[in-house]
């Protein structure tokens, strides 16, 4: 779900039929709608009121995700997953601290190690708000280790006095995240498209399947609890390779472009949306995914009851 701090009413997402930006004050209501369908978990993305070069609103105690998660945690029984990245919060739209400017685009790069501390601060702020699972999606090397260490050392009450920590907060890592053409609708929905350049120097090359296994194993060594492949449908071979290589839970993200293209074809009358959605999700499950993140969840959950 997309929680938007800039609006006081729900805003339909044109490129993702049936999806909306939801104001913070309606976050609980939206989650309750999801729970009524039988879906028990939500992953929360935020649209902040302001952005800057470092994405400081990502870890602000009064940030959009933090405010929404506190409400959802207090008033519902949903399992809350939060996206941990900076792209929705940086003025340049990249996933970390930049070295270079728009005028220096050919030399644009993200400062990996400097970004790790900010991702860790963001994850801790989400955990303090009530997140059950944090999902780092920035594709930075070492992000899982940085977040795991920070969660294990941070006091729940913020006193840093050696009290109870967030050792029980799980990490679902975007371990094999490809530089895909299927993210377009999401970037519109979350207002997270790069202002210049692209993310190919820190996301994975779509032609490279072997790297996925290396990335997954690295994240396991760093303490990840769940390993995600993103996108799902164009990378079913990678889902299967990961499933065959590890014995931890594997997640697959049925991303916005996969969702949007089925809707577009159905609107043209070229296929049946319900059948196509179920078949596509079945293929992801058959490939070996234990968990599926999908915008079809509310639609298919009632159809799966009893199956």
C-alpha positions in Angstrom: 0.0 0.0 0.0 1.1 3.5 -0.8 0.7 6.0 2.0 0.8 9.6 0.9 1.6 12.4 3.4 0.7 15.1 0.7 -3.0 14.3 0.4 -6.0 14.1 2.7 -8.0 11.9 0.3 -7.4 8.7 -1.7 -5.9 9.2 -5.1 -6.3 6.5 -7.7 -3.1 5.4 -9.4 -3.9 5.7 -13.1 -1.3 3.2 -14.3 -2.3 0.6 -11.6 -6.0 0.1 -11.8 -7.6 -0.6 -8.4 -4.6 0.8 -6.5 -4.6 4.1 -4.6 -2.4 6.5 -2.7 -3.9 6.6 0.8 -3.6 9.5 3.3 -2.0 8.7 6.6 -5.2 9.2 8.4 -6.9 6.4 6.3 -4.0 3.9 6.6 -5.8 1.8 9.2 -9.1 1.8 7.3 -7.2 0.7 4.2 -5.5 -2.2 6.0 -8.8 -3.3 7.5 -10.2 -3.5 4.0 -7.2 -5.7 3.1 -7.6 -8.0 6.1 -11.3 -8.6 5.3 -10.2 -10.3 2.1 -8.1 -12.8 4.0 -4.8 -11.2 3.2 -2.8 -10.9 6.5 0.2 -8.9 5.5 0.9 -5.5 3.9 4.0 -3.9 2.7 4.1 -0.1 3.2 5.6 2.5 0.8 5.6 6.2 1.6 5.3 9.4 -0.3 6.8 12.2 1.9 5.9 15.9 2.1 9.4 16.9 1.1 12.6 15.5 -0.3 16.3 16.4 -0.1 19.7 15.2 -1.4 20.1 12.6 1.4 16.5 11.5 1.9 16.3 12.5 5.5 12.5 12.1 5.8 13.1 8.3 5.3 14.2 7.9 8.9 12.3 10.8 10.5 10.3 9.8 13.6 7.4 11.7 12.2 7.9 10.4 8.6 5.0 9.2 6.6 5.8 5.5 7.0 6.5 5.8 10.7 3.2 7.6 11.3 1.2 5.1 9.3 2.9 2.1 10.8 2.3 3.3 14.4 -1.4 3.5 13.6 -1.6 0.2 11.8 0.3 -1.6 14.5 -1.8 -0.2 17.3 -5.2 -0.8 15.7 -4.9 -4.0 13.6 -3.4 -7.5 13.7 -1.8 -7.2 10.2 1.8 -8.3 9.7 3.5 -5.0 8.7 6.4 -5.0 6.2 8.1 -1.8 5.4 10.2 -0.9 2.3 13.6 0.4 3.3 15.1 2.6 0.6 15.8 6.3 -0.1 14.5 6.7 -3.6 11.1 8.0 -2.6 12.8 10.5 -0.3 15.7 11.9 -2.3 15.3 14.9 -4.5 17.3 13.1 -7.2 15.3 9.8 -7.0 18.2 7.5 -6.5 18.5 4.9 -3.8 21.4 6.3 -1.9 23.8 9.2 -1.4 25.1 10.5 -4.7 28.6 11.2 -5.9 28.2 13.5 -8.8 25.4 15.7 -10.1 23.0 15.9 -13.0 25.6 17.9 -14.9 28.0 15.1 -14.2 25.6 12.3 -15.2 28.2 10.2 -17.0 30.1 9.9 -13.7 27.0 9.5 -11.5 27.4 6.9 -8.9 25.9 6.0 -5.5 28.2 6.1 -2.5 27.5 2.6 -1.2 29.1 2.7 2.2 27.8 6.1 3.1 24.3 4.9 2.2 24.4 1.9 4.5 24.2 4.0 7.7 21.1 5.8 6.4 19.4 2.6 5.5 20.1 1.2 8.9 18.7 4.4 10.6 15.6 4.0 8.4 15.1 0.4 9.3 15.4 1.1 13.1 12.9 4.0 12.8 10.4 1.6 11.1 11.0 -1.0 13.8 10.4 1.6 16.5 7.1 2.5 14.8 6.0 -1.2 14.9 7.2 -2.9 11.7 7.4 -6.7 12.0 9.6 -7.1 8.9 11.9 -4.6 7.2 12.6 -5.0 3.5 15.7 -3.3 2.2 15.4 -2.6 -1.5 18.3 -0.2 -2.2 20.5 -2.9 -3.8 23.5 -1.7 -1.8 26.3 -4.1 -1.0 26.3 -4.8 2.8 22.9 -3.4 3.5 21.6 -6.5 5.2 24.6 -6.7 7.6 24.3 -3.0 8.4 20.5 -3.3 9.1 20.8 -6.5 11.1 23.5 -5.0 13.3 21.6 -1.8 13.9 18.3 -3.7 14.8 20.2 -6.0 17.1 21.8 -3.0 18.9 19.0 -0.4 19.0 16.9 -0.1 22.1 13.2 -0.2 21.6 12.6 2.8 23.7 15.4 4.8 22.0 17.3 5.3 25.2 20.4 3.4 24.0 20.7 2.1 27.6 21.2 -1.6 26.8 17.6 -2.6 27.0 15.4 -4.7 24.8 16.4 -4.5 21.1 14.8 -5.4 17.7 16.5 -8.8 17.4 13.1 -10.3 16.6 12.4 -8.0 13.6 12.9 -9.9 10.4 14.7 -8.8 7.3 13.3 -9.6 3.9 16.0 -8.6 1.5 15.5 -7.6 -2.1 18.5 -9.9 -2.7 18.2 -10.4 -6.5 16.8 -7.1 -7.7 17.2 -6.5 -11.5 17.4 -3.2 -13.4 14.0 -4.0 -15.0 11.7 -2.2 -17.4 8.7 -3.5 -15.4 9.0 -0.9 -12.6 7.5 2.1 -14.4 4.0 2.2 -12.8 5.4 1.8 -9.3 7.8 4.7 -9.9 4.8 6.8 -10.8 2.8 5.6 -7.8 5.6 6.2 -5.3 7.0 9.3 -7.0 10.4 7.6 -7.0 11.7 7.8 -10.6 15.3 9.0 -11.0 15.5 12.7 -11.9 18.5 11.8 -14.1 20.5 8.7 -15.0 19.4 5.2 -14.2 20.0 2.5 -11.6 21.9 0.1 -13.7 25.1 0.5 -11.8 23.7 -0.7 -8.6 20.8 -3.0 -9.7 21.5 -6.3 -11.5 22.0 -6.8 -15.2 18.9 -8.7 -16.6 21.2 -10.9 -18.6 23.0 -12.2 -15.6 21.5 -15.1 -13.8 24.6 -16.3 -11.9 25.0 -13.1 -10.0 21.6 -13.7 -8.3 22.9 -16.7 -6.5 26.0 -14.8 -5.3 23.9 -11.9 -4.1 21.4 -14.2 -2.3 24.2 -16.1 -0.5 25.9 -12.9 0.6 22.6 -11.7 2.1 22.2 -15.0 3.9 25.7 -14.6 5.4 24.7 -11.1 6.5 21.6 -12.3 8.3 18.6 -12.1 5.9 15.6 -14.1 6.9 13.8 -14.0 3.6 15.4 -13.7 0.1 13.5 -11.9 -2.6 13.7 -12.0 -6.4 12.3 -9.0 -8.2 10.6 -8.9 -10.7 8.9 -12.3 -10.7 7.5 -13.3 -14.1 10.4 -12.4 -16.3 12.8 -14.1 -13.8 11.1 -17.4 -12.9 14.3 -19.2 -13.8 16.0 -17.1 -11.2 13.3 -17.9 -8.6 13.8 -21.6 -9.3 17.6 -21.3 -9.1 17.4 -19.5 -5.8 14.9 -22.1 -4.5 17.2 -24.9 -5.5 20.3 -23.3 -3.9 19.1 -22.3 -0.5 16.8 -23.6 2.3 15.5 -20.3 3.5 12.2 -18.7 2.5 12.1 -17.3 -1.0 9.9 -14.3 -1.9 9.1 -13.1 -5.4 7.7 -9.6 -6.2 5.0 -9.6 -8.9 5.8 -6.0 -9.8 3.7 -3.1 -11.0 4.5 -3.6 -14.7 3.4 -7.2 -14.5 0.1 -6.1 -12.8 -0.5 -3.2 -15.2 0.0 -5.2 -18.4 -2.6 -7.8 -17.4 -5.0 -5.1 -16.6 -4.3 -3.4 -19.9 -4.8 -6.6 -21.9 -8.1 -7.3 -20.0 -9.4 -3.8 -20.7 -8.8 -4.5 -24.4 -10.8 -7.8 -24.1 -7.7 -9.8 -25.0 -7.7 -12.0 -21.9 -9.7 -12.7 -18.8 -8.1 -10.8 -15.9 -9.1 -13.2 -13.1 -7.8 -16.3 -14.9 -4.6 -14.6 -16.1 -3.9 -13.2 -12.6 -4.3 -16.6 -11.0 -2.2 -18.4 -13.7 0.6 -15.9 -13.4 0.7 -16.2 -9.6 0.6 -20.0 -9.9 3.6 -19.9 -12.2 5.5 -17.9 -9.5 4.5 -20.4 -6.9 5.4 -23.3 -9.1 8.9 -21.8 -9.7 9.5 -22.1 -6.0 8.4 -18.9 -4.3 7.3 -19.4 -0.7 5.9 -15.8 -0.5 4.5 -13.6 -3.3 4.2 -9.8 -3.1 1.4 -8.9 -5.5 -1.1 -6.1 -6.1 -3.6 -8.8 -7.0 -3.6 -10.1 -3.4 -7.0 -8.7 -2.5 -8.6 -10.0 -5.7 -7.3 -13.5 -5.6 -7.4 -14.2 -1.8 -11.1 -14.9 -1.8 -10.7 -17.2 -4.8 -8.0 -19.2 -3.0 -10.1 -19.8 0.2 -10.3 -23.6 0.7 -7.7 -24.4 -2.0 
